[in-house]
Amino acid sequence: MGLFDKFKKIFNKEEKEDIALYEKGLEETRKEFVSKLSLLGIKFTKIDDDYYDELERILIEADIGVNTVYTLLDKLKKRVKEENISSTKDLGEVIVDEMFLIYVNGESLSDKINMNDDGPTVLLMVGVNGVGKTTTIGKLAHKYKSEGKKVFLIAGDTFRAGATEQLKLWADRVGVDFYGKEDIDPAGVIFDGLVKAKEVGADIVLIDTAGRLQNKVGLMAELEKVNKVIGRHIEGAPHETLLVIDASTGQNGISQAESFKSITNITGLVLTKLDGTAKGGIVLAIKENVGLPVKFVGLGEQVEDLKSFDIESYIYGLFKDLM
């Protein structure tokens, strides 16, 4: 079943709500991106080099990324030739299909969280300051609590002014357990926090960390120490190390992903503020550039607006006006 056919079928209430959230969250990108694609189909009646040049410009402006754009154009040109496509109007569905295939790329990269079957699941959250990391942890806490999980937050960003208090406020707001102390070694706080989490029988442990990327060597040493402490306490942990990126920073977000990937074992990405940018194409660019799956996306300011990433809903939210 193709994406066009998929969205003609009947969805249950939860699926409909998620699809509607993707539609709304990607409105800024769609407004800019798809309107330009639609105009392109009117401006050009035949598919030629001028058409491809204009399409390339539109795709790059959506922050899909130069490498991804070149890959997409190569695939489009091949299909146009093989399928004898002559009308620009017929290309809409082909563009949607190829973008989906580029993201999936025949790989088994999963957007699912690696849950621990024996004891608490530990999610280590990393990212530079200002990307919405603490807010993301609070929203994840809400998500898992609403699913019936016992959630525990640990404030491992111990030296940034107000970081511990900020996470404590989220814990109180959501109604979950919390452990944190300021101005001491992060690994020590995490050690004590994990002891408490196990004592209370936590299902999910979310650990905040410092976001000082300027000193990569220092951060690398700190994360190595933190990882050892976590692994010593809970076998196989952390089960996920999630990098939080502000989608509105565009290509700078890709640089952050490359930097963090070089210093620690990132297993997935969380893209915040996707609803506040016209550069929603970063989802495709970041996957192409760093080869990491997007696990969650922020599609609004409400606590319920952090959603598990779904590539089909994302592509539909981006291209629904072409369908």
N, C-alpha and C positions, 0 to 999 in steps of 0.2 A: 504494500500500500504506500503510494507516494504521499508527500506532505499535503498536497492539495486535496487528495482524497481523504486523508486522515481527518482533516478539519471539517469535513462534511458529515462525519459520523456523530452519533449522540454521545455526549459526555455526561459523567455524573456531576453532582453539585460542586464537589471539591475541585475536580478538574476544570470546570467552567470558571470557578473563582480564580484559579491559578492562571489560566489563559488570559482572563480579563486583566489580571494584575500585570502580566507581561505586556499586554497591549498598551495599558496605561503607562507603565514604566518606561517603555521604549518609544513613547510618543514624540519626544524631542528629536530623537535620531530619525524616526520614521518620517517626521514632518520635513526635515531637511533632505534626507537621503532618497526616500521613495518618490517624493514630489519631483526631485531632479531626474530620477530614472524615468518617471512617467513623461516628463517634458522631453527627455531624450528620445523616447519612442515616437513623439510627435515631430520633433525637429528633423530626425533622420528616418527616411522611409526605407532605406536599404542599409545593410550591414557592410560597412567598409572601414578603411583605416581611420577615417575621421571619426566615425562612430566609436570605435575602440579607444581612440585617444581621449574622447570626451568621457566615456565610461570609466576609463582608468582614473581620470581626475576626480570624478564623483566618488569613486570607491576609496581613493586615498584620503579625500576630505572627511569621509566617515570614520577615519582612523582604523580602517581594516588592516593597514600595514602594507608597505611596498611589496615585500616578498609574497604575502598572501594574495595581493592584487595580481601580481605577475603570474602566479600559479593559476588563479581563477581565469585570467584572460587566456592563458594557454589552453585550458580545458574547454572554455567556451568556443574558441576558434576551431578546436578539434571537432567538437560536437556539431557546430554550424556546418562544417565541411562534410562530416559523416552523415548527418541527417538532412542535408540540403535545406537548411533553414535560411530563408531569404528575407523574411519580414522581422523588423525589430520588435513588433508586438508579440511575436511568438517566443522571444528570448526571455521574457519575464520568468516563466516557470523553470527554464533551464538554469538561469542565474540562481534561483532559490535552491534547486536541487544540488547544484555544484557547491554552493556555500555549505550546505549540510554535509556533503560528502568530504569536503576539505576538513571540517571540524572532526568528523568521525574518523576519517582516514584509515579505515580498516583496523583500527587499534582497539585494544581492550581497556583503554584508560577509562576508569569508572568515576561517575559523579557521586557514587554512593560512599558513605562514610564506613571505614573499616572498624566495625564494632568488635569489642572484646567479649568473647563468650564466657570468660572466666574472670570475674571481677570488674572493676570500673574501666570504662573506656576513657582514655586521656587524650584530649585535644590540646596541642600546644599552639598558641596563636602568636604569630610574628608579623612585623610590618613597621614601617617608619611612623613617626609621630604625625598625627593629623589626618590619618586616612580613615578614621572611624573604627579602630580596632576594639576599643573598650565598649563602644556602642554595639558593635557586632557580637561581642561576647555576651552582652546583656540580652540581645535578641535571640542568640542561640540558646541561652539559658531558658528564655521564655518558651521557645519552640520545644525543647526537650522536656521541660516541665509539663507543658500542655499535652505531651504524648505519654505522660504518666511516669517519667523518669525522675529519679532523685538526683538533683544537680548540685555540684559543688564548684565554687569559683575560688581561684588562688591568684593573688595579686603579686606577680613576679616582676613587675616594673616598679622596683622599690625606691629608686632615686629621683624619678621625675616628680616634681611638686604636684601634689593633688591626685596622682594616678591611683594610689591605693584607695583614697576616699571616693574617687569617681566610680571605681569598680564596686565598692561597698554600697554606694547608692543604688547601683543597678541590682545588686543582690537583694537589697531591701525592697526595691520596687517590684521585682519579679517574685520574691518570696523564696529564695534559695539560700543554702548555706554558703559561708564565705570565710576565707582566712587570708590575713595580710598584715604585714608590719612594714614600716617605712625606714629608709636609711640603713638597711643592713643587706648582707649578701643575698642576692636573689635565690641562689641554689639552696641556702639554708631555709628561707621562707617556703620554698616549694617542697623541700623535704618535710618540714613540719606540717604543711598543708595537706600533703598526701597521707600522712599518718592520720590526721583528723578525718579526711575524706573516707578512708578505709574504716575508721571507727564508726562513722555514721552510716556506712553501707551505701555510699554514693554509686550511682550507675554511670554518670557522666561527670568528668572533671575537666573544667575549662581553665587553662593557665595563661594569664597575660604575661608578656615579656617586654623588655625595653625596646625602643625603636630607634636606636642611635646607629644609623648606617654610615655616618661620617667616618667612624673608627671601625672599619670592617674587621681588623685583626682582633680588637678587644671584644667586639660583639660575637665573633666566631668562637673565641675562647669561652665566653660566657655561655653561649648556647651549647657548646660541647659539654661543659660542666653540668648544665641544667639537664641535658639529655641523659648523662650518666646517672645523675641522682634519680631521675624518673624511672629509668630502666632498672635500677637497683631495687626500687620499691615495688614496681609492677612489671612483670615480665612482658616483653614485647612493646612496652610503652616508650614514648608516645605513639599511639596508634595512628594519629594523623598530626602532621605539622602543617598548619594552614596559613598561607601568606595573605594578608588583607591588603587590597589595593584599591585606591580611589579611582573609579573608572573615568572621572572627569579629567584626570591628569594625562590621559591619552598615552602617547609614546613613552612618557616618563615612567608610567606604570610598568611598561615592559622592561625598562632599565632596572627598576627596583626588583622585578622578578628574577632577572638574570643575576643581579648582585646577590640576592638572598639564596638563590639556587647554588651559587658558587661557594657559600659558606656553611650551609646546613641542608639537611635532607627534606626539602619541601615536597609534600605529597599532594597538595591541591591549593586552589586559590579561592578567595572570597572577593568578589567585586562589589564594592559599595557605591552608592550614589549613581547607579546606572540610569535612574529616572531623571537626574538633573543634568544630563549631558546630551549633546547631539552627536557624540562620538561613541555610540554604543557598539560600533564595529570592533572595538578593542577586544571583545570576547573572542573573535576569530583570530585577530592578530596575535594575541598573547598565547593562544594555543599553538599557533604555527611557529612562533619564535622560541618559546621555552618548553613546549611539549608537556605542559602540565594541565590536568583537567580543572575546570571551574566547578567547585563543589556547591557554592551558594552565591546568590546575587541579591543585592539590595535594590528593591524596586519602589521604595517610598520611605517616608519617615516613621510610619507607625511600627510598633513592635512586631506586628504580624507580617510586615512587608519584606522580611528577609526570607527568601525562598530557596529550597534545594534547586540547583540548576537543572533545567530540562532543555536540551538543545532544540527539540522540535517546537516547544512553546516559544523559545527565543526567536527562532527563524520565523515562526508565524507572526510574532509580535513585531518583528522588523519589516516583514513583507506583506502583511495582511491586505494592504491596499492594492497589491498586485494580483491577489488571488481571486 
